[in-house]
Amino acid sequence: MTNIQNVLNQIGNLFVIDGTDSSGKQTVSDAVYLKLIENGYKALKLTYPNYGSDTSALVKMYLNGDFGTHAEDVNPYTASTFYAVDRIGSYLKEWKEAYEDKVIIIADRYTSSNAIHQASKIENKEERKIYLDWLWDLEFVKMGLPSPTETIFLNMPIQNSLKLMEERANKITGESKKDIHEGDQNFMRKSYENACWVAEYMNWKTVYSVTEDSFKDKVEKGQPGDLRPLNDIIQEVYDFVVSRVNK
């Protein structure tokens, strides 16, 4: 856990569902949001990057390869700022009032996505920790974004996500050509390994997307694991969110 994280206050209800590419973030966050509404909770769903807004312009340019055709061509501090600007713009324009009214906010990705992807560019773990302190200070202290009540990490093994990624369209263009993150299997592997480390370091809630037995028998041997039933994953995340709501 970062030094900054220790002193942040969470006054509202912001629950982040995050993970590597093709880990099921959109599917699970949509389902949890709808389940909250169905059960009488006031809820709001967010998705980042906010591709429908001008605030994501630099993010789209970065992912499209305008600043370099490989993710590592842009250093993590610079790339993180692109995403941070998108988030603060969205917060100030779209959900600040709802957060202050303690509406349950379900976010498909947030600051944690920088921790997952951008921190993977940093090999040395001590330097990675310095980056995470910088990131938390930038977004939650200097910019004034709300810090999450909880962050839920969907642990989809890289062997599974690479297979799922083959069938997924680019979320910016809708085409089959991948962005500079999704099109780089080595970067995706580094991001997954880093995500597992960050989730433990930051004390995130980890929800496994494959069965416990197959994680041991297959994933640890480099094979894809057996996926858990989607409804079981959704229910686990939903129950966790409801148990942590600030009244």
LOZATOR-822462 format. One record per residue: residue number from 0; x, y, z of N, C-alpha, C, O in turn. Coordinates in steps of 0.2 Angstrom, whole numbers, plus 5000, padded with zeros to 4 digits. Layout:
(NUM,(X,Y,Z),(X,Y,Z),(X,Y,Z),(X,Y,Z))
...
This chain:
(0,(5004,4994,5000),(5000,5000,5000),(5004,5006,5000),(5009,5007,5004))
(1,(5003,5011,4996),(5007,5017,4995),(5006,5021,5001),(5001,5021,5005))
(2,(5011,5026,5003),(5011,5031,5008),(5005,5035,5007),(5001,5037,5012))
(3,(5003,5037,5001),(4998,5042,5000),(4991,5038,5001),(4987,5042,5004))
(4,(4991,5032,4999),(4984,5029,5000),(4982,5028,5008),(4976,5028,5009))
(5,(4987,5028,5012),(4986,5027,5019),(4982,5033,5022),(4978,5033,5027))
(6,(4983,5039,5019),(4980,5045,5022),(4974,5048,5018),(4971,5053,5020))
(7,(4972,5045,5013),(4966,5047,5009),(4959,5045,5012),(4959,5040,5015))
(8,(4955,5050,5011),(4948,5048,5014),(4943,5047,5008),(4943,5050,5003))
(9,(4939,5042,5009),(4934,5040,5004),(4927,5042,5007),(4924,5038,5012))
(10,(4924,5047,5005),(4918,5050,5008),(4912,5047,5004),(4906,5047,5007))
(11,(4913,5045,4998),(4907,5042,4994),(4907,5035,4993),(4910,5031,4997))
(12,(4904,5032,4988),(4904,5025,4986),(4907,5024,4979),(4903,5024,4974))
(13,(4913,5024,4978),(4916,5023,4972),(4920,5016,4972),(4925,5015,4975))
(14,(4917,5011,4968),(4920,5005,4967),(4922,5004,4960),(4919,5004,4955))
(15,(4929,5002,4960),(4932,5001,4953),(4933,4994,4952),(4935,4990,4956))
(16,(4931,4992,4946),(4932,4985,4943),(4937,4985,4938),(4936,4988,4933))
(17,(4943,4982,4939),(4949,4983,4935),(4952,4977,4933),(4951,4971,4936))
(18,(4957,4977,4929),(4960,4971,4927),(4964,4972,4920),(4964,4977,4918))
(19,(4967,4967,4918),(4971,4967,4911),(4966,4967,4906),(4960,4966,4907))
(20,(4968,4968,4899),(4964,4968,4894),(4960,4961,4893),(4964,4956,4894))
(21,(4954,4961,4891),(4950,4955,4890),(4949,4951,4897),(4949,4945,4897))
(22,(4949,4954,4902),(4948,4951,4909),(4940,4951,4911),(4939,4948,4916))
(23,(4936,4954,4907),(4929,4954,4908),(4926,4960,4912),(4921,4960,4915))
(24,(4930,4966,4912),(4929,4972,4916),(4922,4974,4914),(4918,4976,4918))
(25,(4921,4975,4908),(4915,4978,4905),(4909,4974,4907),(4904,4976,4909))
(26,(4909,4968,4906),(4904,4963,4907),(4902,4963,4914),(4896,4963,4916))
(27,(4907,4962,4918),(4905,4962,4926),(4903,4968,4928),(4898,4968,4932))
(28,(4906,4974,4926),(4904,4980,4929),(4897,4982,4927),(4893,4985,4931))
(29,(4895,4980,4921),(4888,4982,4918),(4883,4977,4922),(4878,4980,4924))
(30,(4885,4971,4923),(4880,4967,4927),(4879,4969,4934),(4874,4969,4937))
(31,(4885,4971,4938),(4884,4973,4945),(4880,4979,4945),(4876,4980,4950))
(32,(4881,4984,4941),(4877,4990,4940),(4870,4989,4940),(4866,4991,4944))
(33,(4868,4984,4935),(4861,4983,4934),(4858,4979,4940),(4852,4980,4942))
(34,(4862,4975,4943),(4860,4971,4949),(4858,4976,4955),(4853,4975,4959))
(35,(4863,4981,4955),(4861,4986,4961),(4855,4990,4959),(4851,4991,4964))
(36,(4854,4992,4953),(4848,4996,4951),(4841,4991,4953),(4837,4994,4956))
(37,(4842,4985,4951),(4836,4980,4952),(4835,4979,4959),(4829,4978,4961))
(38,(4840,4980,4963),(4839,4979,4970),(4837,4986,4974),(4838,4986,4980))
(39,(4836,4991,4971),(4834,4997,4974),(4839,5002,4976),(4838,5007,4979))
(40,(4845,5001,4974),(4851,5005,4975),(4851,5011,4970),(4850,5010,4964))
(41,(4853,5017,4972),(4855,5022,4967),(4862,5021,4965),(4867,5021,4969))
(42,(4863,5020,4959),(4869,5018,4956),(4871,5022,4949),(4866,5024,4946))
(43,(4877,5023,4948),(4879,5026,4942),(4885,5022,4939),(4890,5020,4943))
(44,(4885,5021,4932),(4891,5017,4929),(4895,5021,4925),(4893,5026,4921))
(45,(4902,5021,4926),(4907,5024,4923),(4911,5020,4919),(4912,5014,4921))
(46,(4914,5022,4913),(4919,5018,4909),(4924,5022,4907),(4924,5028,4904))
(47,(4930,5020,4908),(4937,5024,4906),(4941,5019,4902),(4941,5013,4903))
(48,(4944,5022,4897),(4944,5029,4895),(4937,5031,4893),(4933,5027,4890))
(49,(4936,5038,4893),(4929,5040,4891),(4930,5042,4884),(4930,5048,4882))
(50,(4929,5037,4879),(4931,5038,4872),(4926,5043,4869),(4927,5046,4864))
(51,(4920,5044,4872),(4915,5048,4869),(4916,5055,4870),(4912,5060,4868))
(52,(4921,5057,4874),(4922,5064,4876),(4929,5066,4874),(4934,5063,4872))
(53,(4929,5073,4873),(4935,5076,4870),(4941,5075,4876),(4947,5076,4874))
(54,(4939,5074,4882),(4944,5073,4887),(4949,5067,4886),(4954,5067,4889))
(55,(4947,5063,4882),(4951,5057,4880),(4955,5057,4874),(4958,5052,4872))
(56,(4956,5063,4871),(4959,5064,4865),(4966,5062,4865),(4969,5058,4860))
(57,(4970,5064,4870),(4977,5061,4871),(4978,5054,4872),(4982,5051,4870))
(58,(4973,5051,4876),(4973,5044,4877),(4972,5040,4870),(4976,5035,4868))
(59,(4967,5043,4866),(4966,5039,4859),(4972,5040,4855),(4974,5035,4851))
(60,(4975,5046,4855),(4981,5047,4851),(4987,5042,4853),(4991,5039,4849))
(61,(4988,5041,4860),(4993,5037,4862),(4992,5030,4860),(4996,5026,4858))
(62,(4985,5027,4861),(4984,5020,4860),(4984,5019,4852),(4985,5013,4850))
(63,(4982,5024,4848),(4983,5023,4841),(4990,5023,4838),(4991,5022,4832))
(64,(4995,5025,4842),(5002,5025,4840),(5004,5031,4838),(5009,5031,4834))
(65,(5001,5037,4839),(5003,5043,4836),(5009,5046,4840),(5013,5050,4837))
(66,(5011,5043,4846),(5017,5045,4849),(5022,5040,4849),(5027,5041,4852))
(67,(5021,5035,4846),(5026,5029,4846),(5021,5023,4845),(5016,5022,4848))
(68,(5024,5018,4841),(5020,5012,4839),(5021,5007,4844),(5017,5001,4844))
(69,(5025,5008,4850),(5025,5003,4855),(5023,5007,4862),(5025,5013,4862))
(70,(5020,5003,4866),(5018,5006,4873),(5024,5009,4876),(5023,5015,4879))
(71,(5030,5006,4876),(5036,5008,4880),(5039,5015,4876),(5043,5018,4879))
(72,(5036,5017,4870),(5039,5023,4867),(5037,5029,4871),(5040,5034,4871))
(73,(5032,5028,4875),(5029,5034,4880),(5031,5032,4887),(5028,5027,4889))
(74,(5034,5036,4891),(5036,5034,4897),(5030,5034,4902),(5025,5038,4900))
(75,(5030,5030,4907),(5024,5029,4911),(5021,5036,4914),(5015,5036,4915))
(76,(5025,5040,4916),(5023,5047,4919),(5019,5051,4914),(5014,5054,4916))
(77,(5021,5051,4908),(5018,5055,4903),(5011,5052,4901),(5006,5055,4901))
(78,(5012,5045,4900),(5005,5042,4898),(5000,5042,4903),(4994,5043,4902))
(79,(5002,5042,4909),(4998,5042,4915),(4994,5048,4915),(4988,5049,4917))
(80,(4998,5054,4914),(4994,5060,4914),(4989,5061,4909),(4984,5064,4910))
(81,(4990,5058,4903),(4984,5058,4898),(4978,5055,4901),(4972,5058,4900))
(82,(4978,5049,4904),(4973,5046,4907),(4970,5050,4913),(4964,5050,4914))
(83,(4974,5053,4917),(4972,5057,4923),(4968,5063,4920),(4963,5064,4924))
(84,(4970,5066,4915),(4966,5072,4912),(4959,5069,4910),(4954,5073,4912))
(85,(4958,5064,4907),(4952,5061,4905),(4948,5060,4911),(4942,5061,4911))
(86,(4950,5057,4916),(4946,5056,4922),(4944,5062,4926),(4938,5062,4928))
(87,(4948,5067,4927),(4946,5073,4930),(4941,5077,4926),(4937,5080,4929))
(88,(4942,5077,4920),(4937,5080,4916),(4930,5077,4916),(4925,5080,4917))
(89,(4930,5070,4916),(4924,5067,4917),(4921,5068,4924),(4915,5069,4925))
(90,(4925,5068,4929),(4922,5069,4936),(4919,5076,4937),(4914,5076,4939))
(91,(4922,5081,4935),(4920,5088,4936),(4914,5089,4931),(4909,5093,4934))
(92,(4913,5086,4926),(4907,5087,4921),(4901,5082,4922),(4896,5084,4921))
(93,(4903,5076,4925),(4898,5071,4924),(4896,5067,4931),(4890,5065,4931))
(94,(4900,5067,4936),(4898,5063,4942),(4900,5065,4948),(4899,5062,4953))
(95,(4903,5071,4949),(4905,5074,4955),(4899,5075,4960),(4899,5073,4966))
(96,(4893,5077,4958),(4887,5078,4962),(4885,5071,4964),(4883,5070,4970))
(97,(4884,5066,4960),(4882,5060,4962),(4886,5057,4967),(4884,5054,4972))
(98,(4893,5058,4966),(4898,5055,4971),(4897,5058,4978),(4896,5055,4983))
(99,(4896,5065,4978),(4895,5068,4984),(4888,5066,4988),(4887,5067,4994))
(100,(4883,5064,4984),(4877,5062,4986),(4877,5054,4988),(4872,5052,4990))
(101,(4883,5051,4988),(4884,5044,4990),(4880,5039,4986),(4879,5034,4988))
(102,(4879,5041,4979),(4876,5037,4974),(4882,5031,4973),(4888,5033,4974))
(103,(4880,5025,4973),(4885,5020,4972),(4888,5020,4964),(4884,5019,4960))
(104,(4894,5022,4964),(4898,5023,4957),(4901,5016,4956),(4906,5014,4960))
(105,(4900,5013,4950),(4903,5008,4948),(4908,5010,4942),(4905,5012,4937))
(106,(4914,5009,4942),(4919,5012,4937),(4922,5006,4934),(4926,5002,4937))
(107,(4921,5005,4927),(4925,5000,4923),(4932,5004,4922),(4932,5007,4917))
(108,(4937,5002,4926),(4944,5005,4925),(4944,5012,4929),(4939,5016,4929))
(109,(4950,5014,4931),(4951,5020,4935),(4958,5021,4935),(4962,5019,4931))
(110,(4960,5025,4940),(4967,5026,4941),(4971,5019,4942),(4977,5019,4940))
(111,(4968,5014,4944),(4971,5007,4945),(4974,5005,4938),(4978,5001,4938))
(112,(4970,5007,4933),(4973,5005,4926),(4980,5007,4924),(4984,5004,4921))
(113,(4981,5013,4927),(4988,5016,4926),(4993,5012,4930),(4998,5010,4928))
(114,(4991,5010,4936),(4995,5006,4940),(4996,4999,4937),(5002,4996,4938))
(115,(4991,4996,4934),(4992,4990,4930),(4996,4990,4924),(5001,4986,4923))
(116,(4995,4995,4920),(4998,4995,4913),(5004,4999,4913),(5010,4997,4911))
(117,(5004,5005,4915),(5010,5010,4915),(5015,5008,4920),(5021,5008,4918))
(118,(5014,5005,4926),(5019,5003,4930),(5023,4997,4928),(5028,4996,4930))
(119,(5019,4993,4923),(5023,4987,4920),(5029,4989,4916),(5033,4985,4914))
(120,(5029,4996,4914),(5035,4998,4910),(5041,4999,4915),(5047,5000,4912))
(121,(5040,4999,4921),(5046,5000,4926),(5048,4993,4929),(5044,4990,4932))
(122,(5054,4991,4928),(5057,4985,4930),(5058,4984,4937),(5056,4979,4940))
(123,(5061,4989,4940),(5063,4989,4947),(5057,4991,4951),(5054,4996,4951))
(124,(5056,4986,4956),(5050,4987,4960),(5050,4993,4965),(5045,4996,4966))
(125,(5056,4995,4967),(5057,5001,4972),(5055,5007,4967),(5051,5011,4970))
(126,(5057,5007,4961),(5055,5013,4957),(5048,5012,4955),(5045,5018,4954))
(127,(5045,5006,4955),(5038,5006,4953),(5034,5008,4959),(5029,5012,4958))
(128,(5036,5007,4965),(5033,5010,4971),(5033,5018,4971),(5028,5021,4973))
(129,(5039,5020,4969),(5039,5028,4969),(5034,5030,4964),(5031,5035,4965))
(130,(5034,5027,4958),(5029,5029,4953),(5022,5029,4956),(5018,5033,4955))
(131,(5020,5023,4959),(5013,5023,4962),(5012,5028,4967),(5006,5031,4967))
(132,(5016,5030,4971),(5015,5036,4976),(5014,5042,4972),(5010,5046,4973))
(133,(5018,5043,4966),(5017,5049,4962),(5010,5049,4959),(5007,5054,4959))
(134,(5008,5043,4957),(5002,5043,4953),(4996,5044,4958),(4991,5048,4956))
(135,(4996,5041,4964),(4991,5043,4969),(4991,5050,4971),(4985,5053,4972))
(136,(4997,5053,4972),(4997,5060,4973),(4994,5064,4968),(4991,5069,4969))
(137,(4996,5063,4962),(4994,5067,4956),(4986,5067,4955),(4983,5072,4955))
(138,(4983,5061,4955),(4976,5060,4954),(4972,5062,4960),(4967,5066,4960))
(139,(4973,5060,4966),(4969,5060,4972),(4971,5066,4976),(4966,5069,4980))
(140,(4977,5069,4976),(4978,5075,4980),(4979,5081,4976),(4975,5086,4977))
(141,(4983,5081,4971),(4984,5087,4967),(4978,5089,4962),(4975,5094,4962))
(142,(4975,5083,4959),(4969,5084,4955),(4963,5084,4959),(4958,5088,4957))
(143,(4963,5081,4964),(4956,5081,4968),(4951,5075,4966),(4945,5076,4968))
(144,(4953,5070,4962),(4949,5065,4961),(4947,5061,4967),(4951,5060,4971))
(145,(4941,5058,4968),(4940,5054,4973),(4944,5047,4973),(4945,5045,4967))
(146,(4946,5045,4979),(4950,5039,4979),(4944,5033,4980),(4939,5035,4983))
(147,(4945,5027,4977),(4940,5022,4977),(4939,5020,4984),(4943,5020,4989))
(148,(4933,5018,4986),(4931,5015,4992),(4934,5008,4992),(4937,5006,4997))
(149,(4934,5004,4986),(4937,4998,4985),(4939,4997,4978),(4935,5000,4973))
(150,(4944,4994,4976),(4946,4992,4970),(4946,4984,4969),(4949,4981,4973))
(151,(4942,4982,4964),(4942,4974,4963),(4946,4972,4957),(4944,4975,4951))
(152,(4950,4968,4958),(4955,4966,4952),(4952,4959,4950),(4952,4954,4953))
(153,(4950,4959,4943),(4948,4953,4940),(4954,4949,4938),(4957,4951,4933))
(154,(4956,4944,4941),(4962,4940,4939),(4960,4935,4934),(4959,4930,4935))
(155,(4961,4938,4927),(4960,4933,4922),(4967,4931,4919),(4971,4936,4917))
(156,(4970,4925,4920),(4976,4923,4918),(4978,4925,4911),(4973,4925,4906))
(157,(4984,4927,4910),(4986,4929,4903),(4985,4924,4898),(4983,4926,4892))
(158,(4985,4918,4899),(4984,4913,4894),(4977,4913,4892),(4976,4912,4886))
(159,(4972,4915,4896),(4965,4915,4894),(4964,4922,4891),(4960,4922,4885))
(160,(4967,4927,4893),(4965,4934,4890),(4968,4934,4883),(4965,4938,4879))
(161,(4974,4931,4882),(4976,4932,4875),(4972,4928,4870),(4971,4930,4864))
(162,(4969,4923,4872),(4964,4919,4868),(4958,4923,4867),(4955,4923,4861))
(163,(4955,4926,4872),(4949,4930,4872),(4950,4936,4867),(4946,4939,4864))
(164,(4956,4939,4868),(4958,4945,4864),(4958,4944,4857),(4956,4949,4853))
(165,(4959,4938,4854),(4959,4937,4847),(4952,4938,4844),(4951,4940,4838))
(166,(4947,4938,4848),(4940,4938,4845),(4937,4945,4847),(4931,4947,4845))
(167,(4941,4950,4850),(4938,4956,4852),(4940,4962,4847),(4946,4962,4845))
(168,(4935,4966,4846),(4937,4972,4841),(4940,4978,4845),(4939,4978,4852))
(169,(4944,4982,4842),(4947,4988,4845),(4941,4992,4848),(4937,4994,4844))
(170,(4941,4994,4854),(4936,4998,4857),(4936,5005,4855),(4931,5009,4855))
(171,(4941,5008,4852),(4941,5015,4849),(4939,5015,4842),(4934,5019,4840))
(172,(4941,5010,4838),(4939,5010,4831),(4934,5005,4829),(4930,5006,4824))
(173,(4933,5000,4833),(4928,4995,4831),(4931,4990,4826),(4927,4986,4824))
(174,(4937,4991,4824),(4940,4987,4819),(4944,4981,4823),(4945,4981,4829))
(175,(4946,4976,4818),(4950,4971,4821),(4957,4972,4823),(4960,4969,4827))
(176,(4960,4978,4820),(4967,4980,4822),(4967,4982,4829),(4963,4986,4831))
(177,(4972,4980,4833),(4972,4981,4840),(4976,4988,4841),(4980,4990,4837))
(178,(4975,4991,4847),(4978,4996,4849),(4985,4994,4852),(4987,4988,4852))
(179,(4990,4999,4853),(4997,4997,4855),(4998,4993,4861),(5003,4990,4862))
(180,(4993,4993,4866),(4993,4989,4871),(4991,4982,4869),(4994,4977,4871))
(181,(4985,4981,4866),(4982,4975,4865),(4986,4971,4859),(4985,4965,4859))
(182,(4989,4975,4855),(4993,4972,4850),(5000,4969,4851),(5003,4967,4847))
(183,(5002,4970,4858),(5008,4968,4860),(5008,4963,4865),(5007,4965,4871))
(184,(5009,4957,4863),(5008,4951,4868),(5013,4952,4874),(5011,4950,4880))
(185,(5019,4954,4873),(5024,4954,4878),(5022,4960,4883),(5023,4959,4889))
(186,(5019,4965,4880),(5017,4970,4885),(5011,4968,4889),(5010,4969,4895))
(187,(5006,4964,4886),(5001,4961,4890),(5003,4956,4895),(5000,4956,4901))
(188,(5008,4952,4894),(5011,4948,4899),(5014,4952,4905),(5013,4950,4910))
(189,(5018,4957,4903),(5021,4961,4908),(5015,4964,4912),(5016,4965,4919))
(190,(5010,4967,4909),(5005,4970,4913),(5001,4965,4918),(5000,4967,4923))
(191,(5000,4959,4915),(4997,4954,4920),(5001,4953,4926),(4999,4953,4931))
(192,(5008,4951,4925),(5012,4950,4930),(5013,4956,4935),(5012,4955,4941))
(193,(5013,4962,4932),(5013,4968,4937),(5006,4969,4940),(5006,4970,4946))
(194,(5001,4967,4937),(4994,4968,4940),(4993,4964,4946),(4991,4966,4951))
(195,(4996,4957,4946),(4995,4953,4951),(5000,4956,4957),(4998,4955,4963))
(196,(5005,4958,4956),(5010,4961,4961),(5006,4968,4964),(5006,4968,4970))
(197,(5004,4972,4960),(5001,4978,4962),(4994,4977,4966),(4993,4980,4971))
(198,(4990,4972,4964),(4984,4970,4968),(4986,4968,4975),(4982,4970,4980))
(199,(4991,4964,4976),(4993,4962,4983),(4996,4968,4986),(4995,4970,4992))
(200,(5001,4972,4983),(5004,4978,4986),(4999,4983,4988),(5000,4986,4994))
(201,(4994,4984,4984),(4989,4990,4986),(4983,4987,4990),(4978,4991,4991))
(202,(4983,4981,4991),(4977,4978,4995),(4971,4978,4992),(4966,4980,4995))
(203,(4971,4977,4985),(4964,4976,4981),(4961,4970,4983),(4964,4965,4985))
(204,(4954,4970,4982),(4951,4963,4982),(4952,4960,4975),(4950,4962,4970))
(205,(4954,4954,4976),(4956,4950,4970),(4950,4944,4969),(4948,4941,4973))
(206,(4947,4944,4963),(4942,4940,4961),(4945,4936,4955),(4946,4938,4950))
(207,(4945,4929,4956),(4948,4925,4951),(4943,4923,4946),(4937,4921,4947))
(208,(4945,4923,4939),(4940,4922,4934),(4941,4914,4932),(4936,4912,4928))
(209,(4946,4911,4934),(4946,4903,4933),(4945,4900,4940),(4946,4903,4945))
(210,(4944,4893,4939),(4943,4889,4945),(4949,4888,4949),(4955,4889,4946))
(211,(4949,4887,4955),(4954,4887,4960),(4959,4881,4958),(4965,4881,4957))
(212,(4955,4875,4956),(4959,4869,4954),(4963,4870,4948),(4968,4868,4947))
(213,(4960,4873,4943),(4963,4874,4936),(4968,4879,4937),(4973,4879,4933))
(214,(4968,4884,4941),(4973,4889,4942),(4980,4885,4944),(4985,4887,4942))
(215,(4979,4880,4949),(4985,4876,4951),(4987,4871,4946),(4993,4870,4945))
(216,(4982,4868,4943),(4984,4862,4938),(4986,4864,4931),(4989,4861,4928))
(217,(4983,4870,4929),(4984,4872,4922),(4988,4879,4922),(4993,4879,4918))
(218,(4985,4884,4925),(4988,4891,4924),(4995,4891,4926),(5000,4894,4923))
(219,(4997,4888,4932),(5004,4888,4935),(5008,4884,4930),(5015,4884,4931))
(220,(5006,4880,4926),(5010,4876,4921),(5010,4879,4914),(5012,4877,4909))
(221,(5007,4886,4913),(5007,4889,4907),(5001,4888,4903),(5001,4890,4897))
(222,(4996,4885,4905),(4990,4883,4901),(4984,4887,4903),(4984,4890,4909))
(223,(4979,4888,4898),(4973,4892,4900),(4969,4889,4906),(4969,4882,4906))
(224,(4966,4892,4910),(4963,4889,4916),(4955,4888,4914),(4953,4891,4908))
(225,(4952,4885,4918),(4944,4884,4916),(4941,4889,4919),(4941,4891,4925))
(226,(4937,4893,4915),(4933,4899,4917),(4928,4897,4922),(4924,4892,4921))
(227,(4927,4901,4927),(4921,4900,4932),(4915,4903,4929),(4915,4907,4924))
(228,(4909,4900,4931),(4903,4903,4928),(4903,4910,4929),(4904,4913,4935))
(229,(4901,4914,4924),(4900,4921,4924),(4896,4924,4930),(4898,4929,4933))
(230,(4890,4921,4931),(4886,4923,4936),(4889,4922,4943),(4887,4926,4948))
(231,(4893,4917,4944),(4897,4917,4951),(4901,4923,4952),(4902,4925,4957))
(232,(4905,4925,4947),(4909,4930,4947),(4905,4937,4949),(4907,4941,4953))
(233,(4900,4938,4945),(4896,4944,4946),(4893,4944,4953),(4893,4949,4956))
(234,(4891,4938,4955),(4888,4938,4962),(4893,4940,4967),(4892,4943,4972))
(235,(4899,4937,4967),(4905,4938,4971),(4906,4946,4972),(4907,4948,4977))
(236,(4907,4949,4966),(4908,4956,4966),(4903,4960,4969),(4904,4965,4972))
(237,(4897,4958,4967),(4891,4962,4969),(4890,4961,4977),(4889,4967,4980))
(238,(4891,4956,4980),(4891,4955,4987),(4896,4959,4990),(4895,4962,4996))
(239,(4902,4959,4987),(4908,4963,4990),(4906,4970,4990),(4907,4974,4995))
(240,(4903,4973,4985),(4902,4980,4984),(4896,4982,4989),(4897,4987,4993))
(241,(4891,4978,4990),(4886,4980,4995),(4888,4979,5002),(4886,4983,5006))
(242,(4893,4975,5003),(4896,4975,5010),(4900,4981,5012),(4901,4982,5018))
(243,(4902,4984,5007),(4907,4990,5008),(4904,4997,5007),(4907,5002,5008))
(244,(4897,4997,5006),(4894,5003,5004),(4894,5008,5011),(4892,5006,5016))
(245,(4896,5014,5009),(4895,5019,5015),(4888,5022,5015),(4886,5025,5010))
(246,(4885,5022,5020),(4878,5024,5021),(4878,5032,5022),(4872,5035,5022))
